[in-house]
Amino acid sequence: MASLKDMRVRIASTKATQKITKAMQMVAASKLRRAQTAAEAARPYAERMDAVITNIAAAAAGSGSAPALLKGTGSDKVHLLLVCTGERGLSGAFNSSIVRLARERALALMNQGKEVKFFCVGRKGYEQLRRQFERQIVGNLELRSVKVLGFKNAEDIAKKIVAMFDAGEFDVCTLFYSRFKSVIAQVPTAQQIIPLELTEAPDSAASTAVYDYEPAEDEILSSLLPRNLAVQIFRALLENNASFYGAQMSAMDNATRNAGDMIRKQTLIYNRTRQAMITKELIEIISGAEAI
């Protein structure tokens, strides 16, 4: 049985941990507001970009000169999984849920006889995936030193992916990230970005309008598709950032509550043990006095 001194040290240690988790919760809450605002602001632009490309691609349908980023290579033998996770932990199942979705997709593709490669953005995803797929990881990028995510970060990633595609290193690229829904809900998402999956245009009078494009549709797409790739990656990074702080805030709140429960239980055990020792000493004193 632990001594009273050991119990006091344990209680003090738990209180110190509770202060840390409470501080981390407050920091995450302060950063969450900015990250959520940035993620929500990026959504309309990314969605509008999808709509514009869908309209232009529909006008260019049937053209044999359509860019490869749109029509693909004509094969789907080699898949690149672009997995975006966080740089830090202490965020509950945030990183694990993204990696789990990517791992399930990879195993399903491998069972179909496909070749799978990984490009990891974020330290935590790389650390988890390399345990099982170390030889299949062809790229790893850490953004730990980046204080504020900018479009340049996503553009650099997009250039690397496009260079790999142009070199014939893969046929299909799928982006994995966590879409921010609320503080307690983040949705792991898989989005195919090469070849681009076009969204269906809404059934309205505006969608049936005929447009003349200058320059030609193929030329516009050749310039627009790489930028759209960077936009979608930037959106994923912002969604991930907001999801990370939401998950961390929730996890640290739970940790703070659990620490409070542990302190109450440890204090109760300490008081009971101390009372039992006092009672035992009194009994010994009384018994000694009666023996005299």
Secondary structure, DSSP 8 states (H G I E B T S, - for coil): ---HHHHHHHHHHHHHHHHHHHHHHHHHHHHHHHHHHHHHHHHHHHHHHHHHHHHHHHHTTT-TT--HHHH--S--SEEEEEEE--S---STTHHHHHHHHHHHHHHHHHHTT-EEEEEEESHHHHHHHHHHHGGGEEEEE--TT-SS--HHHHHHHHHHHHHHHHTTS-SEEEEEEEEEEETTEEEEEEEEEETT------SSTGGG-----SS-HHHHHHHHHHHHHHHHHHHHHHHHHHHHHHHHHHHHHHHHHHHHHHHHHHHHHHHHHHHHHHHHHHHHHHHHHHH-
